[in-house]
Amino acid sequence: MNIKSILQKDNFTRDDIIRLLIADDPVDIELIREKAEQALLYKCGSKVFYRGLVEFSNNCVCDCHYCGIRKSNSAVKRFMLSKEEIISAARWCAEQGYGSVVLQSGERHDAAFVDFVEEVIKEIKSATVSQKLPKGAGVTLSIGEQSPQVYERFFKAGAHRYLLRVESSSPQLFSSIHPPSQSLEKRTGCLSALKRIGFQVGTGVMIGLPGQTAENLADDILFFKKMDVDMIGMGPYIVHRDTPMNVYTDYFNINRDKIYHTSLLMIAVCRLVLKDVNIASTTALQALRDDGREMGLRYGANIIMPQTTPVNVRRDYLLYENKPFLDESSEELRKQLDLRILSLGRETALDDWGDSKHFSTEIKWQNAEIKD
């Protein structure tokens, strides 16, 4: 079946998804892009939602083989922002009209860390209250695997979205990029716990991992669908020199263009299959191409996470090499992004949490079932 025929479907088989992901003819790729963009505009609208990203600590107890802030990387200068610094960044986001912030850090489970995050969430929900945001800024957390009890505390404190990437839904690939102490089963269990508690749940994968196939990526998309996630945050795999996976530097350089284009197709096919979820156009895309994030939006994404981490610590939070926007101020980044989004004929949403349409629809169905 040709690409045009596949795109006429409303539901896609695994083979359909694989066929879309391996498209290499420019005409076919543009057909996929156009269809994904149409699906985005129909299901989610033209607005692009900002999530001000605050990377508040690079301390981590995990030793993931690909990550630049893994605990065994002695070259990293460790840092932890103060509560006041985080609140200041969140307040700036609210003043700029960003509806939400993302609090991201390395993974920790100790009581002091959990208490700190809980306090910060509560403070953000009170400190950023305004007439435009009567319930404060939306808060997304991305701080790794925690117990259900801890997730419950964060939810009660006011966080309502959680991003926990699986990096790959293939048990074999997952094991190849993580130490034995980490498991896909536990990660999936955390996602299920987050959904039960009431979070809007996001996950994602790295695209272009050594040994990864189109079949793996198709299964990733089907995994997203099975888990009924509300948000997708995924991006290209980029080597970090201070990790065990630096042996793949030549592999990455040879496959750089392919990884980039497959990443865009993953966004498009996720949009076509998952329809009304939120999909981020990640900074990693722009690490490969200057217009990477704009292209992510053109292929079906509707979320961007502008850097609001203080400039003096940004270079200490490098999950991968060649991360952009290390020196620009938050104000400069805002101006650049506004212009780039405008050039696409899209508009930036202001003073709006930008919750997933999928989550809203799911809640409506649940309420309808309760009434019935």
Wavefront OBJ file of the C-alpha trace (Angstrom):
o trace
v 0.000 0.000 0.000
v 1.389 3.423 -0.929
v 1.748 6.348 1.462
v -1.231 8.237 0.083
v -3.500 5.226 0.642
v -2.229 4.714 4.200
v -2.848 8.365 5.035
v -6.494 8.024 4.048
v -7.021 5.724 7.038
v -8.216 6.885 10.419
v -6.688 3.937 12.285
v -3.248 2.572 11.506
v -1.846 -0.937 11.790
v 1.681 -1.635 12.998
v 2.734 -2.224 9.392
v 1.204 1.122 8.386
v 3.183 2.888 11.103
v 6.425 1.221 10.040
v 5.800 2.192 6.422
v 5.261 5.831 7.405
v 8.387 5.892 9.585
v 10.675 4.568 6.843
v 9.394 6.934 4.151
v 12.360 8.420 2.304
v 10.836 9.915 -0.828
v 10.533 13.724 -0.401
v 7.032 13.692 -1.898
v 5.874 11.004 0.536
v 7.482 12.768 3.489
v 5.696 16.009 2.603
v 2.391 14.137 2.354
v 2.952 12.770 5.865
v 3.935 16.186 7.195
v 0.885 17.881 5.662
v -1.473 15.223 7.019
v 0.039 15.500 10.500
v -0.224 19.289 10.437
v -3.861 19.032 9.365
v -4.538 16.599 12.209
v -2.899 18.957 14.683
v -4.919 21.970 13.551
v -8.165 19.985 13.568
v -7.648 18.226 16.912
v -5.650 20.769 18.919
v -5.744 24.109 17.086
v -2.936 26.344 15.873
v -1.676 27.623 19.214
v 1.793 26.809 20.513
v 2.000 26.488 24.305
v 5.101 27.478 26.236
v 6.352 25.556 29.257
v 9.095 27.542 30.985
v 11.818 24.975 31.699
v 13.619 25.249 35.049
v 16.425 22.681 35.407
v 16.852 23.080 39.133
v 19.397 20.373 40.007
v 21.824 18.051 38.238
v 22.341 15.786 41.244
v 21.259 12.276 40.267
v 21.332 8.810 41.822
v 20.972 7.100 38.437
v 23.741 5.965 36.107
v 22.024 5.825 32.708
v 24.639 5.037 30.069
v 23.660 7.913 27.738
v 23.167 10.787 30.179
v 25.634 13.590 30.771
v 24.575 14.113 34.406
v 24.781 10.419 35.367
v 26.079 9.958 38.903
v 29.394 8.464 37.739
v 30.320 11.481 35.610
v 32.926 13.166 37.809
v 33.428 15.949 35.234
v 30.072 17.511 36.107
v 29.912 20.448 38.501
v 26.887 19.628 40.625
v 24.344 22.277 41.583
v 20.995 22.743 43.302
v 19.010 25.946 42.847
v 17.537 27.535 45.932
v 13.792 27.711 46.411
v 14.002 31.455 45.842
v 15.775 31.002 42.491
v 13.161 28.531 41.276
v 10.275 30.727 42.402
v 11.872 33.730 40.705
v 12.069 31.818 37.403
v 8.470 30.628 37.755
v 7.270 34.138 38.533
v 9.070 35.464 35.454
v 7.298 32.818 33.342
v 3.901 33.876 34.686
v 4.666 37.535 34.034
v 5.604 36.703 30.436
v 2.305 34.931 29.857
v 3.746 31.407 29.945
v 0.904 29.351 31.287
v 3.105 26.651 32.764
v 6.517 25.751 34.094
v 8.420 22.481 33.952
v 10.529 21.596 36.974
v 13.208 19.161 35.852
v 16.140 17.637 37.711
v 18.228 14.553 38.161
v 16.545 11.761 40.072
v 16.628 11.629 43.855
v 14.409 9.843 46.370
v 15.627 11.130 49.740
v 13.199 12.818 52.113
v 14.964 16.196 51.932
v 14.565 16.291 48.147
v 10.903 15.246 48.228
v 10.115 17.827 50.906
v 11.918 20.518 48.913
v 10.016 19.790 45.694
v 6.705 19.703 47.542
v 7.421 23.104 49.105
v 8.450 24.592 45.765
v 5.243 23.405 44.079
v 3.090 24.917 46.809
v 5.015 28.184 46.608
v 4.680 28.380 42.824
v 0.950 27.813 43.023
v 0.658 30.742 45.426
v 3.413 33.085 44.260
v 2.311 33.235 40.627
v -1.400 33.797 41.277
v -2.864 36.596 39.169
v -6.169 37.587 37.580
v -5.048 35.875 34.373
v -3.953 32.712 36.172
v -6.401 32.402 39.076
v -5.066 28.958 39.997
v -1.417 29.882 39.522
v 0.897 28.595 36.804
v 0.502 25.048 35.606
v 3.243 22.810 37.004
v 4.798 19.885 35.147
v 7.334 17.717 36.965
v 10.118 15.711 35.341
v 12.120 14.258 38.219
v 12.146 10.553 37.523
v 10.862 7.451 39.250
v 9.271 7.991 42.650
v 6.953 5.966 44.856
v 3.161 6.302 44.422
v 3.045 7.962 47.841
v 5.487 10.651 46.718
v 3.593 11.204 43.466
v 0.444 11.637 45.554
v 2.149 14.319 47.644
v 3.265 16.215 44.551
v -0.223 16.040 43.064
v -1.850 17.313 46.246
v 0.715 20.132 46.378
v -0.524 21.354 42.994
v 1.517 19.700 40.227
v -0.824 18.268 37.608
v 1.425 17.021 34.801
v 4.327 14.578 34.968
v 6.825 13.657 32.249
v 8.627 10.337 32.667
v 10.317 9.124 29.514
v 10.897 5.421 28.974
v 13.583 6.146 26.307
v 12.584 2.876 24.618
v 9.647 0.504 25.085
v 11.825 -2.391 23.922
v 13.049 -4.332 26.993
v 16.257 -5.201 25.148
v 17.016 -1.619 24.104
v 16.043 -0.288 27.515
v 18.464 -2.718 29.181
v 21.263 -1.789 26.775
v 21.189 1.891 27.792
v 20.506 1.512 31.533
v 22.269 -0.276 34.396
v 20.691 -3.496 35.765
v 19.183 -1.582 38.684
v 16.687 0.074 36.335
v 13.878 -1.738 34.555
v 11.260 -0.956 31.955
v 8.703 -2.759 34.106
v 9.285 -0.367 37.017
v 9.170 2.660 34.703
v 5.875 1.495 33.233
v 4.539 0.915 36.724
v 5.344 4.517 37.609
v 3.412 5.752 34.565
v 0.403 3.677 35.621
v 0.599 5.034 39.174
v 0.726 8.612 37.885
v -2.411 8.039 35.818
v -4.280 6.510 38.752
v -3.448 9.518 40.915
v -4.822 11.915 38.310
v -1.781 13.417 36.621
v -1.707 14.263 32.956
v 0.982 11.759 32.035
v 3.738 12.220 29.496
v 6.440 9.903 28.261
v 8.776 9.590 25.310
v 11.748 7.903 23.709
v 15.122 8.644 22.175
v 15.197 8.309 18.418
v 18.278 6.943 16.683
v 19.660 4.730 19.436
v 22.288 2.226 18.253
v 20.473 -0.972 17.292
v 17.066 0.693 17.166
v 14.826 -0.280 14.231
v 11.710 1.169 12.622
v 9.857 -1.738 14.206
v 11.066 -0.593 17.635
v 9.839 2.937 16.977
v 6.470 1.679 15.742
v 6.148 -0.342 18.946
v 7.022 2.802 20.915
v 4.066 4.607 19.346
v 1.779 1.662 20.069
v 3.108 1.674 23.638
v 2.119 5.352 23.959
v -1.353 4.426 22.739
v -1.667 1.428 25.053
v -0.583 3.514 28.047
v -3.139 6.160 27.019
v -0.652 8.980 27.635
v -1.586 12.646 27.383
v 1.787 14.106 26.392
v 4.789 13.065 24.330
v 8.296 14.454 24.859
v 10.837 12.743 22.639
v 13.856 13.703 20.613
v 16.936 12.563 18.736
v 19.649 10.586 20.478
v 22.775 12.746 20.732
v 26.028 11.383 22.143
v 27.594 12.868 25.274
v 31.369 12.447 25.401
v 31.508 11.794 29.174
v 29.334 8.679 29.091
v 29.918 4.988 28.299
v 28.037 5.536 25.029
v 30.715 7.880 23.695
v 31.904 4.835 21.736
v 28.995 5.596 19.398
v 30.291 9.027 18.392
v 31.189 7.885 14.864
v 27.831 6.123 14.565
v 26.046 9.319 15.555
v 28.042 11.515 13.152
v 27.380 9.139 10.246
v 23.662 8.857 11.005
v 23.041 12.431 12.157
v 20.803 13.422 9.222
v 18.843 10.178 9.339
v 18.273 10.556 13.089
v 17.025 14.107 12.574
v 14.570 13.203 9.807
v 13.317 10.118 11.641
v 12.696 12.308 14.699
v 10.444 14.564 12.632
v 8.597 11.579 11.189
v 8.087 10.233 14.720
v 6.373 13.493 15.668
v 4.185 13.329 12.570
v 3.201 9.689 13.006
v 2.531 10.165 16.722
v 0.186 13.010 15.775
v -1.601 10.828 13.231
v -1.942 7.839 15.565
v -2.527 9.598 18.902
v -4.421 12.557 17.440
v -5.163 14.925 20.356
v -2.195 14.481 22.703
v 0.277 17.270 23.416
v 3.586 16.776 21.593
v 6.721 18.780 22.366
v 9.142 20.062 19.772
v 12.282 19.515 21.829
v 15.463 21.508 22.167
v 17.447 18.465 20.993
v 15.991 18.948 17.504
v 17.569 22.387 17.413
v 20.874 20.876 18.523
v 20.905 19.115 15.143
v 19.458 21.877 12.945
v 19.012 25.586 13.633
v 15.372 25.387 12.551
v 14.788 22.037 14.251
v 12.147 23.200 16.677
v 10.194 25.045 13.983
v 10.251 21.892 11.884
v 8.965 19.914 14.845
v 6.004 22.291 14.981
v 5.430 21.885 11.252
v 5.370 18.092 11.671
v 2.644 18.173 14.320
v 4.047 19.399 17.638
v 2.269 22.039 19.728
v 4.483 22.462 22.821
v 7.813 24.253 23.281
v 9.811 24.392 26.508
v 11.874 27.614 26.508
v 14.904 27.724 28.778
v 14.375 29.697 31.977
v 17.176 27.996 33.926
v 19.609 30.631 35.271
v 22.391 31.151 32.720
v 25.154 30.560 35.250
v 24.232 26.859 35.686
v 22.973 25.900 32.218
v 26.317 24.443 31.126
v 26.181 22.103 34.116
v 22.907 20.555 32.911
v 23.995 18.904 29.672
v 22.246 15.612 29.041
v 23.785 15.591 25.548
v 26.392 17.521 23.554
v 25.859 20.767 21.607
v 22.810 21.827 23.586
v 21.675 25.236 22.296
v 20.706 28.366 24.250
v 23.363 28.121 26.938
v 24.193 31.817 27.032
v 21.085 33.671 25.827
v 18.902 35.321 28.436
v 15.342 34.095 28.943
v 14.163 37.390 27.423
v 16.247 36.884 24.266
v 14.990 33.317 23.880
v 11.402 34.482 24.219
v 11.832 37.026 21.432
v 13.490 34.474 19.134
v 10.798 31.870 19.695
v 7.940 34.328 19.198
v 9.371 35.366 15.825
v 9.995 31.794 14.715
v 6.478 30.700 15.647
v 4.984 33.730 13.905
v 6.937 32.855 10.748
v 5.057 29.530 10.637
v 1.663 31.231 10.709
v 1.066 29.890 14.225
v 0.328 31.865 17.364
v 1.716 31.680 20.877
v -0.836 30.928 23.566
v -0.721 33.326 26.509
v -1.885 32.809 30.096
v -3.114 29.311 29.346
v -2.057 26.055 30.976
v -2.409 24.325 27.611
v -3.680 21.076 29.041
v -3.793 18.077 26.762
v -6.996 17.849 24.739
v -6.685 14.098 25.117
v -6.797 14.392 28.902
v -9.822 16.687 28.747
v -11.650 14.264 26.454
v -10.752 11.348 28.703
v -12.172 13.161 31.745
v -15.397 13.904 29.851
v -15.796 10.235 28.985
v -15.148 9.202 32.587
v -17.739 11.682 33.843
v -20.248 10.446 31.279
v -19.702 6.853 32.424
v -20.220 7.859 36.056
v -23.537 9.567 35.166
v -24.670 6.549 33.187
l 1 2 3 4 5 6 7 8 9 10 11 12 13 14 15 16 17 18 19 20 21 22 23 24 25 26 27 28 29 30 31 32 33 34 35 36 37 38 39 40 41 42 43 44 45 46 47 48 49 50 51 52 53 54 55 56 57 58 59 60 61 62 63 64 65 66 67 68 69 70 71 72 73 74 75 76 77 78 79 80 81 82 83 84 85 86 87 88 89 90 91 92 93 94 95 96 97 98 99 100 101 102 103 104 105 106 107 108 109 110 111 112 113 114 115 116 117 118 119 120 121 122 123 124 125 126 127 128 129 130 131 132 133 134 135 136 137 138 139 140 141 142 143 144 145 146 147 148 149 150 151 152 153 154 155 156 157 158 159 160 161 162 163 164 165 166 167 168 169 170 171 172 173 174 175 176 177 178 179 180 181 182 183 184 185 186 187 188 189 190 191 192 193 194 195 196 197 198 199 200 201 202 203 204 205 206 207 208 209 210 211 212 213 214 215 216 217 218 219 220 221 222 223 224 225 226 227 228 229 230 231 232 233 234 235 236 237 238 239 240 241 242 243 244 245 246 247 248 249 250 251 252 253 254 255 256 257 258 259 260 261 262 263 264 265 266 267 268 269 270 271 272 273 274 275 276 277 278 279 280 281 282 283 284 285 286 287 288 289 290 291 292 293 294 295 296 297 298 299 300 301 302 303 304 305 306 307 308 309 310 311 312 313 314 315 316 317 318 319 320 321 322 323 324 325 326 327 328 329 330 331 332 333 334 335 336 337 338 339 340 341 342 343 344 345 346 347 348 349 350 351 352 353 354 355 356 357 358 359 360 361 362 363 364 365 366 367 368 369 370 371 372
